[in-house]
Amino acid sequence: MAEKGINVNPELFWTSSEGNDLIKKLNKYAQDNNLPDRIRREKHGPVVYAIVVNNFLSTADSDRWKLVKVGFTHQSIKKGDNNRMEQVRKEIESEIKELKNEASASILFAFPIGCVDTTSYYETEKRIRGKVGIPVKKARAKELKLPVPTEWVLTTQEHIDHIMKQKGDAYKSESSKDVIDIFKEIKAPTITRLPEWCKDWVQEEKSETKKNELNECHD
């Protein structure tokens, strides 16, 4: 490791002990110089994911309003290995089909948290949940038999479409930014007119600033 720079062969870093040695040297340097950060090799990185419920709300405008669960996992999200995210999706679908047979649940996104993001996983998950929709009351989520009742939000199909467009653009881009960074530009949904059937579903906002934001409708 050069004193004024680091020159590492990427292949050697991942396929030999060179990578581990470099991580140890960097952490030793941080420790010796009282720096707060550390580097750790992980097999499965932290991921924030979202699962949307379809054909579930029995209302005339059910195509517009959607329930979404935004959660976190530190396990594999590889397709086909019955990972934790897929298990949750199946659990949700099993519960909602008991109330409405044609209901289904699908994964909207699964974004790894940035490798140099030092924000706590909980705070990142909470921030993104707030960007996806308005928190649903825990009691109401329980009534609907939705698993993990504290992780649900109410949002609109328009807002979901906006998120998915940003997701698609990010994957097509050659930018070095993490895909999850799209939420730095995405604003929380601005909903002013909740239908009568769901007015008592959402949590009341404690912040006056947040209330004002929700009153700036962009329909």
C-alpha positions in Angstrom: 0.0 0.0 0.0 1.6 3.2 -1.1 1.8 6.1 1.3 -0.1 8.6 -0.8 -2.3 6.2 -2.7 -3.6 2.6 -3.0 -2.9 0.5 -6.1 -4.9 -2.7 -5.9 -5.5 -5.4 -8.6 -9.3 -6.0 -8.3 -9.0 -9.6 -9.3 -6.4 -10.3 -6.6 -8.4 -8.3 -4.1 -11.4 -10.7 -4.4 -9.6 -14.0 -5.2 -6.6 -14.0 -2.9 -5.7 -13.0 0.7 -4.5 -9.6 -0.6 -8.0 -8.1 -0.2 -8.3 -9.3 3.4 -4.8 -7.9 4.2 -5.7 -4.5 2.7 -8.9 -4.3 4.8 -7.0 -5.2 8.0 -4.4 -2.5 7.2 -7.0 0.1 6.5 -8.8 -0.7 9.8 -5.6 -0.7 11.7 -4.8 2.8 10.3 -8.3 4.0 11.3 -7.8 2.6 14.8 -4.4 4.1 15.3 -5.6 7.5 14.2 -8.9 7.4 16.2 -11.1 7.4 13.1 -14.6 6.2 13.7 -15.2 4.1 10.5 -14.3 0.5 9.8 -14.5 -1.7 6.7 -16.0 -5.2 6.9 -16.3 -7.9 4.2 -19.9 -9.2 3.9 -21.3 -12.1 2.0 -24.8 -10.6 1.9 -25.1 -6.8 2.2 -28.1 -5.0 3.8 -31.1 -4.5 1.5 -34.2 -2.4 1.6 -37.1 -3.9 -0.3 -40.8 -3.2 -1.0 -43.7 -5.5 -1.6 -47.0 -4.2 -3.1 -50.4 -5.8 -2.6 -52.6 -6.0 -5.7 -56.3 -6.5 -6.3 -56.9 -6.4 -2.5 -58.8 -3.2 -1.7 -62.5 -3.6 -2.4 -63.2 0.0 -3.5 -64.1 1.7 -6.7 -60.7 3.4 -6.9 -58.6 0.4 -5.8 -56.6 0.7 -9.0 -55.2 4.0 -7.7 -54.6 3.2 -4.0 -52.0 0.6 -3.0 -50.7 -0.9 0.2 -46.9 -1.4 0.3 -44.7 -3.1 2.8 -41.2 -1.6 3.0 -38.8 -3.8 4.9 -35.1 -4.6 5.5 -33.1 -7.8 5.2 -29.4 -8.7 5.7 -29.8 -12.0 3.9 -29.5 -13.2 0.3 -32.1 -11.9 -2.1 -31.0 -14.2 -4.9 -34.0 -15.4 -6.9 -35.0 -19.0 -6.5 -33.4 -19.7 -3.1 -36.6 -19.0 -1.1 -34.9 -16.1 0.6 -36.4 -14.1 3.5 -37.8 -11.4 1.2 -39.6 -14.1 -0.9 -40.8 -15.8 2.2 -42.4 -12.6 3.4 -44.0 -12.1 0.0 -45.6 -15.6 0.2 -46.7 -15.0 3.7 -48.4 -11.7 2.7 -50.1 -13.4 -0.3 -51.3 -16.3 1.8 -53.0 -13.9 4.3 -54.6 -11.5 1.8 -56.0 -14.4 -0.3 -58.0 -15.5 2.7 -59.8 -12.2 2.5 -59.9 -11.8 -1.2 -58.9 -14.8 -3.5 -57.8 -12.7 -6.5 -55.4 -10.7 -4.4 -51.6 -11.0 -4.9 -48.3 -9.6 -3.7 -45.3 -8.7 -5.8 -41.8 -7.3 -5.1 -41.5 -3.7 -6.3 -37.8 -3.3 -5.6 -34.9 -4.6 -3.6 -32.0 -2.1 -3.3 -28.7 -2.8 -1.5 -27.8 0.0 0.9 -24.8 1.9 -0.3 -21.5 0.4 0.7 -20.2 3.7 2.0 -23.4 4.8 3.7 -22.8 5.1 7.4 -26.4 5.8 8.3 -28.0 3.1 10.5 -29.9 0.5 8.5 -33.0 1.3 10.6 -32.9 5.0 9.7 -32.4 4.2 6.0 -35.3 1.8 6.0 -37.5 4.3 7.8 -36.5 7.1 5.4 -37.3 5.1 2.3 -40.6 3.9 3.8 -41.6 7.6 4.2 -40.6 8.2 0.5 -42.9 5.4 -0.7 -46.1 6.3 1.2 -47.9 7.4 4.3 -47.6 5.1 7.3 -50.6 2.9 8.0 -51.8 2.5 11.5 -50.6 -0.7 13.2 -54.1 -1.6 14.4 -55.5 -1.3 10.8 -52.7 -3.4 9.4 -53.4 -6.1 12.0 -57.1 -6.0 11.1 -56.2 -6.7 7.5 -53.9 -9.5 8.7 -50.9 -7.9 7.1 -47.6 -9.4 8.4 -45.2 -7.0 10.2 -47.9 -4.4 10.8 -45.6 -1.5 11.5 -44.0 -1.6 8.0 -46.9 -0.7 5.8 -47.7 2.5 3.9 -50.6 3.7 1.8 -49.6 5.2 -1.6 -50.8 5.7 -5.1 -50.2 3.8 -8.3 -48.9 7.1 -9.8 -46.2 7.3 -7.2 -45.3 3.7 -7.6 -45.0 4.3 -11.4 -42.7 7.3 -10.7 -40.4 5.2 -8.4 -40.3 2.4 -11.0 -39.3 4.8 -13.7 -36.5 6.2 -11.6 -35.4 2.6 -10.9 -35.3 1.7 -14.6 -33.4 4.9 -15.5 -30.9 4.2 -12.7 -30.2 0.6 -13.9 -29.7 1.9 -17.5 -27.4 4.7 -16.4 -23.6 4.2 -16.3 -23.4 6.3 -13.2 -21.4 5.0 -10.2 -24.1 6.0 -7.8 -25.9 3.3 -5.8 -29.5 2.7 -7.2 -30.9 3.3 -3.8 -29.8 6.9 -4.2 -32.8 7.5 -6.4 -34.7 8.2 -3.2 -32.6 11.3 -2.5 -34.5 12.9 -5.4 -37.9 11.2 -4.9 -40.3 13.2 -2.7 -42.8 11.6 -0.4 -46.2 11.3 -2.0 -48.2 14.5 -1.6 -51.8 13.4 -0.9 -54.4 15.8 0.1 -57.7 14.0 -0.5 -57.9 10.6 1.0 -61.0 8.6 0.1 -63.6 8.2 3.0 -62.9 4.5 3.2 -59.2 5.0 4.2 -59.2 8.3 6.1 -58.7 6.5 9.4 -56.1 4.1 8.1 -53.1 6.4 8.2 -51.1 7.7 11.1 -51.5 11.4 12.0 -48.4 13.4 11.4 -46.8 15.0 14.5 -44.8 17.6 12.5 -46.6 20.6 11.2 -44.0 20.8 8.4 -45.0 17.3 7.3 -48.6 18.2 7.4 -48.0 21.1 5.1 -46.1 18.9 2.7 -49.0 16.5 2.5 -51.3 19.4 1.7 -49.3 20.4 -1.4 -51.2 18.1 -3.8 -49.5 17.3 -7.1 -52.4 15.4 -8.7 
